[in-house]
C-alpha cells in the first residue's frame, strides 16, 4: 500500500473516531444535565430518589465507557484503561448501593474514591488522545478536577452540610468539560479533513 493510501486510511479512521467520540460526549452532556436537574429537584426531599440517582451515576459511567470502547474500535489504540474504568464503575455502583445503607457519608466516601480513580483514568486517556485526535484539553482538565473533587468528597463526607445534592456541581462541571471536548473534537476533525 502506498504512503498516501495509508495516510488517507489513518486520517479517515481518526476522523471517524473523533466523530464517534464527539457524539458520545454530547450524549454524556445530556445525561449529566438531566442528572443534575433531578438531583437538585429531588435529593433533598426524597431519600429514595437520591439513592437511585446516586447509584445510577456510576452505572451510567459503565454504559458511557462501553460506548467509548466502541468508538475506539479498530483505531489501534489500547482500550485497557476503559475496561479498568468499567470494572471500577461496576464495583462502585455495587459499593454505593451497599454504602448508602450505612449512611450518606459512607456513600460519599465511595463516590469520592470512584471520582478520584476514574479521574486519573480520564486524565491519562486525555493525554494519550491529545496526540492522536487533539481537542482533549477539556478531558485532561476534567480528569484532574475529578481527582480533586474525589479527594474533597472523601475529606468532607462527614460534614453536616454535605449531602448527595453536593454532587450536582461535580456532574455539572463534567457536563461542561464534555461539551468543550465535543466542540474541540469537531474543530480538530474539520482541520484534519481540510489538510
LINLINSUL-V567237 format. One record per residue. N is the residue number from 0. PHI is phi in degrees with one decimal (none if undefined). NEAR is the number of other ideal C-beta (glycine too) atoms within 12 Angstrom. Layout:
n:phi:near
N:PHI:NEAR
N:PHI:NEAR
This chain:
n:phi:near
0:none:9
1:-75.1:8
2:-62.3:9
3:-65.8:10
4:-64.2:11
5:-61.6:12
6:-62.7:15
7:-65.2:17
8:-64.0:18
9:-63.6:21
10:-64.4:24
11:-62.7:19
12:-62.9:25
13:-64.5:33
14:-65.8:28
15:-64.3:25
16:-64.8:34
17:-60.7:36
18:-65.4:26
19:-66.1:27
20:-64.0:43
21:-60.1:35
22:-61.2:25
23:-60.3:30
24:-62.6:40
25:-65.6:25
26:-63.3:24
27:-62.9:37
28:-60.9:30
29:-60.1:21
30:-61.1:27
31:-62.0:34
32:-63.7:23
33:-61.4:23
34:-62.5:38
35:-59.9:29
36:-62.3:19
37:-64.6:27
38:-62.7:32
39:-62.2:24
40:-82.5:17
41:-111.9:24
42:-62.8:29
43:-79.7:18
44:-108.1:15
45:-137.8:17
46:-62.1:20
47:-63.0:14
48:-62.9:21
49:-62.2:32
50:-63.4:25
51:-60.1:23
52:-64.5:37
53:-66.7:44
54:-74.6:32
55:-64.2:31
56:-59.3:40
57:-69.2:38
58:-64.5:27
59:-62.1:30
60:-62.7:39
61:-60.9:28
62:-61.6:23
63:-60.6:35
64:-70.8:33
65:-63.4:23
66:-65.8:26
67:-65.4:39
68:-60.6:28
69:-61.5:20
70:-65.7:32
71:-98.2:31
72:-65.8:19
73:81.3:17
74:-101.8:28
75:82.8:14
76:-92.7:23
77:-71.4:17
78:-105.5:26
79:-55.2:17
80:-59.5:28
81:-67.9:33
82:-66.8:20
83:-62.7:22
84:-61.6:35
85:-59.6:28
86:-60.7:23
87:-61.7:30
88:-71.0:36
89:-66.5:25
90:-60.4:24
91:-64.3:36
92:-56.9:29
93:-66.6:21
94:-67.5:28
95:-64.1:38
96:-59.5:24
97:-75.5:19
98:-62.9:29
99:-63.9:28
100:-70.7:17
101:-91.1:16
102:129.4:19
103:-60.3:32
104:-56.0:25
105:-62.9:23
106:-65.8:40
107:-67.2:37
108:-65.2:31
109:-62.8:37
110:-60.6:47
111:-64.7:36
112:-62.8:31
113:-63.5:42
114:-60.5:41
115:-63.6:30
116:-67.0:31
117:-72.0:43
118:-63.5:37
119:-63.0:28
120:-62.8:36
121:-62.2:44
122:-61.2:32
123:-64.1:25
124:-62.9:37
125:-60.4:37
126:-65.1:21
127:-67.7:25
128:-72.8:37
129:-57.5:23
130:-67.4:15
131:-88.9:28
132:-111.6:40
133:68.9:30
134:63.4:35
135:-106.3:33
136:-56.3:24
137:-61.5:36
138:-71.1:41
139:-64.4:30
140:-63.1:26
141:-63.4:38
142:-61.4:37
143:-63.9:26
144:-65.1:30
145:-63.9:38
146:-62.8:28
147:-63.8:22
148:-62.4:34
149:-58.6:34
150:-62.4:23
151:-69.0:25
152:-61.5:36
153:-65.4:26
154:-66.2:18
155:-104.3:22
156:-56.0:29
157:-94.4:18
158:-65.8:16
159:-64.7:10
160:-92.0:12
161:-87.7:24
162:-155.1:30
163:-61.9:41
164:-61.6:30
165:-66.4:31
166:-76.3:41
167:-60.6:30
168:-62.8:23
169:-59.4:37
170:-67.4:41
171:-64.0:26
172:-63.3:28
173:-59.4:38
174:-61.7:29
175:-61.6:25
176:-65.4:35
177:-64.5:39
178:-62.9:27
179:-60.6:28
180:-64.6:40
181:-62.5:32
182:-64.7:23
183:-63.2:30
184:-63.5:39
185:-61.9:25
186:-67.9:21
187:-64.0:32
188:-63.0:30
189:-63.9:18
190:-64.5:18
191:-66.4:26
192:-64.2:17
193:-72.3:10
194:-80.7:13
